[in-house]
Amino acid sequence: MKNILKQDQSPEFLANIPPLPAVIRFYDDFSDAYGHVVDPSHSDQWSISFDGRSAELDFHPFDIQIRPLVKIWCATQLSRLSPVTAEYYFCRLKEVPIARIAGVLKSNPQEVRYIWKQCLSSDMTYSQLISLKSLLSFLCMHCVGTWRPEWLDLVSFLPLPKVDKYAGVRTGDVFLLFEEEAAIIWHIDEVCQSTVLRNSTITDEILERTAILLCSYQFGFRAKQIAMLEMRSIRIWRDGIEDIPAVHLTFSMIKQRSSKRVFPMIRRVKREWAALFVELFERCRRKGMAGADHVFHRTPPEISQVVFGVTESIGCRRGVNELRHTAALRLVDAGTSEEELAAFMGHTDLNTGLVYFNSSRSQAERINQALGISSTYQNVMKVAHSRFISPDELAGLKGDQQIAGVPHGMPIAGIGGCELGQPSCPNNPVMSCYGCSRFMPIVNARIHMQVLEDLRDVMKFFYVSSHAERGSPALQLESTIAKVQTVIDELGGQRHELES
């Protein structure tokens, strides 16, 4: 590769470069161990391992005269920052054209603003400029060339392209739709119900994948936090009062700006979902897992793929980040404070979570959606059912095929029939019928309208008593209300024919 720096410029510029250590040590929090790069000065390709994977830092693309500088900068990043961040900075710097790097490095504090404007006017990305800024800060801290610590403020104020990290939050694209949340809860409920019944069809894979989805949906944790969950971090409390014990999980706080404020994050699994972790813990223990063993034995990228896979299998392909954003908004919608949100998300800066308060919907809109009143939401909801039947056809069905139930203490009957028969159905009658492919709703719209009004009364009670917190029963009610409304809308198009 052609040398970018002229020979007569190299000695002055490379003056005072600190020597590379014999061994570079870095801490990998995923394995809770230190990694090493031995004799880095004699190799232009460093192999490092972190987060359960390996990476190669290849210095060959850099000009041979600035390669020693990039090496000592990279060694400093590894020792000061997480290996994930150090690798990210290195890879982004490697994408910067060599001429651009040389132009910045050859400049002095009086010239750097002009050179930086040229970088801004080019097609360099935000992340590439951040890496270049980090290299300039390194020059200041180690008095390389004409740079001194007093120029750190100048470097920090060099402008960067405007990037809205929360653009998806502001537009709402990262938040799950109501029907997507309902599908996730429905899936977790079904696996938990099978777990309680000791269903042999629930394999270890299904159990683990559902538990990973639970940690992402209920707690909003990052993939790495979920992957780092250890056996000793699961606490099961049996008080003898409830049939299902209480389960507490302890997660690690990661990605903190200040290492002095890192605390364990203890979370309690919802009581109706606790059986999932009780069963998972017992199976892991029978396999001989204990102590610091990772419960899910997966790397962070694999955890992300699991969440994508499970959500796609239930009809909504969503990732860990989207479930995390949704968990934050769900908490804000429930009336949480800025301090409580920061504690839930693991933020050390209260300002980080302010974007969710700006994106939160009003309480009136939340209630309208829950009651099926929002016209926008009604048009999105899709409901499956077999076919409509007449009152005479309903009367002619067998008794176990005629649907009746008392959900939330509210007697409901005559809404339609079931092709399978209620005794053979594992789900709750009425609440699970609307939206089921085996459901045959009666053609009388008045009956469904009465069901809708009764369910809305129950939902209003939920919102008054729980301050709009969306638990599993409340979400099931929201789902049922929306599906009842859609059945009524279907009947509205043929109401004249039916009534005549």
PyMOL commands that set and color helices and strands:
alter all, ss='L'
color gray80, all
select helices_A, chain A and resi 10-13+40-42+67-80+83-95+98-106+112-121+126-141+149-156+167-171+178-196+204-219+223-227+231-233+259-261+271-286+300-313+320-333+338-345+350-359+363-370+375-380+391-396+399-401+407-409+422-424+445-466+472-492+495-499
alter helices_A, ss='H'
color red, helices_A
select strands_A, chain A and resi 23-28+33-38+45-50+53-58+234-237+246-251+265-268+402-405+412-418+439-441
alter strands_A, ss='S'
color yellow, strands_A
deselect
rebuild
show_as cartoon
